Amino acid sequence: MLSIAALAALLIGYLFGSIPFGLVLTRLTGRGDVRNTGSGNIGATNVLRHAGKTLAAVTLLCDLLKGTVGVFAGASIVLALGGSESDGTLGALLGGLGAFLGHLYPVWLGFKGGKGVATLIGVLLGYDWALAVAFCLCWLLVAAIGRISSLSALVSTVAVFLLSWIIEPPAMALALSVMSLLVLWRHRENITRILAGEEPKIGAGKKDTEAAR
């Protein structure tokens, strides 16, 4: 029964995570397909480029919340199927991981989704709010110094990855390690541009941003 509940938690999380809010919102507001702009990504950064600040903020919030919802949905479904409290913790871990994977690889879009930063923050919020706060504070600090959004996300991801192995149980740290490595992988093009000094800074003009992608 536990294996069925665990699989259900992972699947429910994936379904929540695979909702492409960036694409849905831009289409519902008559802005067309966000994948035709800039990096072709469905995340908030590309929505900002495609449709402006308001829609980008809504996308960011939705992508964040689906990570948190995945965590609580995963725990709830395991408990509802008769699992113990410790089983519920496993359900939370799998639900969060499923939501994250759904955002990165949504079946509805041919497994081509976002880069996972907002959803990772949402998962952190569901796992341990202190990790989410640490991520955001690190992001703000690096952004203030370097003025590069992707660099801030990458440094914050690595920081939370290391912190999780210090203060969290091994199972949670392992789940966060998988997500952190996937965030780094999804940002491999950004890493290349950062190393080449070509990654656009926060507040750069649209032409500069497009030229770097």
C-alpha positions as CSV (number, residue, x, y, z in Angstrom):
1,M,0.0,0.0,0.0
2,L,2.8,2.4,0.8
3,S,4.4,1.9,-2.6
4,I,1.1,2.7,-4.3
5,A,0.7,5.8,-2.0
6,A,4.2,7.0,-2.8
7,L,3.6,6.6,-6.5
8,A,0.4,8.5,-6.2
9,A,2.1,11.3,-4.3
10,L,4.7,11.6,-7.0
11,L,2.1,11.6,-9.8
12,I,-0.2,14.1,-8.1
13,G,2.8,16.4,-7.5
14,Y,3.9,16.0,-11.2
15,L,0.4,16.9,-12.4
16,F,0.3,20.1,-10.3
17,G,3.8,21.0,-11.4
18,S,3.2,20.4,-15.1
19,I,0.6,23.1,-15.4
20,P,2.3,25.7,-17.7
21,F,1.1,28.8,-16.1
22,G,3.3,31.1,-18.2
23,L,1.9,29.8,-21.4
24,V,-1.7,29.6,-20.2
25,L,-1.7,33.2,-18.8
26,T,-0.1,34.7,-21.9
27,R,-2.6,33.0,-24.2
28,L,-5.6,33.8,-22.0
29,T,-4.7,37.5,-22.0
30,G,-4.2,37.5,-25.8
31,R,-0.4,37.8,-25.7
32,G,0.2,34.7,-27.8
33,D,2.7,32.0,-27.2
34,V,5.5,33.0,-24.8
35,R,7.6,30.3,-26.3
36,N,8.1,32.4,-29.4
37,T,10.0,35.1,-27.4
38,G,13.5,35.3,-26.1
39,S,14.7,32.0,-24.6
40,G,11.4,30.2,-25.5
41,N,11.0,29.4,-21.8
42,I,7.6,29.3,-20.1
43,G,8.9,30.8,-16.8
44,A,8.4,34.2,-15.3
45,T,11.6,35.7,-16.7
46,N,10.6,35.1,-20.3
47,V,7.0,36.1,-19.5
48,L,8.4,39.4,-18.3
49,R,10.1,39.8,-21.6
50,H,7.0,38.8,-23.5
51,A,4.1,40.3,-21.6
52,G,5.3,42.7,-18.9
53,K,5.7,42.9,-15.1
54,T,2.2,42.1,-14.0
55,L,1.8,38.9,-15.9
56,A,5.4,37.9,-15.0
57,A,4.6,38.4,-11.3
58,V,1.4,36.3,-11.5
59,T,3.4,33.6,-13.3
60,L,6.1,33.7,-10.7
61,L,3.5,33.3,-7.9
62,C,1.7,30.4,-9.6
63,D,4.9,28.6,-10.4
64,L,6.0,29.0,-6.8
65,L,2.7,27.9,-5.3
66,K,2.5,24.7,-7.4
67,G,5.7,23.5,-5.7
68,T,4.2,24.1,-2.3
69,V,0.9,22.5,-3.3
70,G,2.7,19.5,-4.6
71,V,4.4,19.0,-1.2
72,F,1.2,19.2,0.8
73,A,-0.8,17.2,-1.7
74,G,1.8,14.5,-1.6
75,A,1.6,14.3,2.2
76,S,-2.2,14.4,2.2
77,I,-2.7,11.6,-0.3
78,V,-0.3,9.2,1.6
79,L,-2.0,10.0,4.9
80,A,-5.4,9.5,3.2
81,L,-4.4,6.1,2.1
82,G,-3.6,5.0,5.6
83,G,0.1,6.0,5.9
84,S,1.7,6.9,9.1
85,E,3.2,10.4,9.9
86,S,6.6,9.3,8.7
87,D,5.0,8.0,5.6
88,G,3.4,11.4,5.2
89,T,6.8,13.0,5.3
90,L,7.9,10.7,2.4
91,G,4.7,11.7,0.5
92,A,5.7,15.4,1.0
93,L,9.1,14.7,-0.4
94,L,7.8,12.9,-3.4
95,G,5.0,15.4,-4.0
96,G,7.5,18.2,-4.0
97,L,9.9,16.4,-6.3
98,G,7.0,15.5,-8.6
99,A,5.9,19.1,-8.8
100,F,9.4,20.2,-9.6
101,L,9.9,17.6,-12.3
102,G,6.5,18.5,-13.8
103,H,7.5,22.1,-14.1
104,L,10.8,21.2,-15.9
105,Y,9.4,18.4,-18.0
106,P,5.6,18.9,-18.6
107,V,4.1,16.1,-20.7
108,W,1.7,18.5,-22.3
109,L,4.5,20.5,-23.9
110,G,6.7,17.7,-25.1
111,F,8.6,17.7,-21.8
112,K,10.0,21.2,-22.5
113,G,9.2,23.4,-19.5
114,G,10.8,26.0,-17.2
115,K,14.1,26.2,-15.4
116,G,12.6,25.4,-12.0
117,V,13.8,28.3,-9.7
118,A,10.3,29.6,-8.7
119,T,9.0,26.0,-8.2
120,L,12.1,25.1,-6.2
121,I,11.4,28.0,-3.9
122,G,7.8,26.8,-3.5
123,V,9.0,23.3,-2.7
124,L,11.4,24.7,-0.1
125,L,8.5,26.7,1.4
126,G,6.6,23.4,1.8
127,Y,9.6,21.4,3.1
128,D,11.1,24.0,5.5
129,W,10.2,27.7,5.3
130,A,13.7,28.6,6.7
131,L,15.3,27.2,3.5
132,A,13.0,29.3,1.3
133,V,13.9,32.4,3.3
134,A,17.6,31.5,3.0
135,F,17.3,31.1,-0.8
136,C,15.6,34.5,-1.2
137,L,18.0,36.3,1.0
138,C,21.0,34.8,-0.9
139,W,19.3,35.7,-4.2
140,L,18.8,39.3,-3.1
141,L,22.4,39.6,-1.9
142,V,24.0,38.2,-5.0
143,A,21.6,40.3,-7.2
144,A,22.6,43.4,-5.4
145,I,26.3,42.7,-6.0
146,G,26.3,41.1,-9.5
147,R,23.1,42.4,-11.0
148,I,22.6,39.1,-12.9
149,S,19.4,37.2,-12.2
150,S,20.6,33.8,-13.3
151,L,23.8,34.1,-11.3
152,S,21.7,34.9,-8.2
153,A,19.5,31.9,-8.8
154,L,22.5,29.6,-9.3
155,V,24.4,30.7,-6.2
156,S,21.3,30.5,-4.1
157,T,20.6,27.0,-5.4
158,V,24.1,25.8,-4.5
159,A,23.8,27.5,-1.1
160,V,20.5,25.8,-0.2
161,F,21.9,22.5,-1.5
162,L,24.8,22.7,0.9
163,L,22.7,24.1,3.8
164,S,20.2,21.2,3.4
165,W,22.9,18.6,4.1
166,I,23.8,20.5,7.3
167,I,20.4,21.1,8.9
168,E,17.9,18.7,7.2
169,P,17.3,14.9,7.4
170,P,19.2,12.9,4.7
171,A,16.0,12.1,2.7
172,M,15.1,15.8,2.3
173,A,18.7,16.7,1.5
174,L,18.8,14.0,-1.1
175,A,15.6,15.2,-2.7
176,L,16.9,18.8,-2.7
177,S,20.2,17.6,-4.2
178,V,18.4,16.1,-7.2
179,M,16.4,19.3,-7.7
180,S,19.5,21.5,-7.3
181,L,21.5,19.6,-9.9
182,L,18.5,19.8,-12.3
183,V,18.4,23.6,-11.8
184,L,22.1,23.8,-12.6
185,W,21.6,21.6,-15.7
186,R,18.7,23.7,-17.0
187,H,20.8,26.8,-16.6
188,R,23.8,25.4,-18.5
189,E,23.4,28.0,-21.3
190,N,23.3,30.8,-18.7
191,I,26.4,29.4,-17.1
192,T,28.2,29.5,-20.4
193,R,27.2,33.1,-21.0
194,I,28.1,34.1,-17.4
195,L,31.6,32.7,-17.9
196,A,31.9,34.5,-21.2
197,G,30.7,37.8,-19.7
198,E,27.7,37.8,-22.0
199,E,24.8,37.3,-19.6
200,P,22.5,40.4,-19.5
201,K,22.3,42.2,-16.2
202,I,19.1,43.0,-14.3
203,G,17.4,46.1,-16.0
204,A,19.2,45.6,-19.3
205,G,17.3,46.8,-22.4
206,K,15.3,44.3,-24.4
207,K,17.8,44.4,-27.3
208,D,20.7,43.5,-25.0
209,T,18.7,40.7,-23.5
210,E,17.6,39.3,-26.9
211,A,21.1,39.5,-28.2
212,A,22.5,37.4,-25.4
213,R,20.0,34.5,-26.0
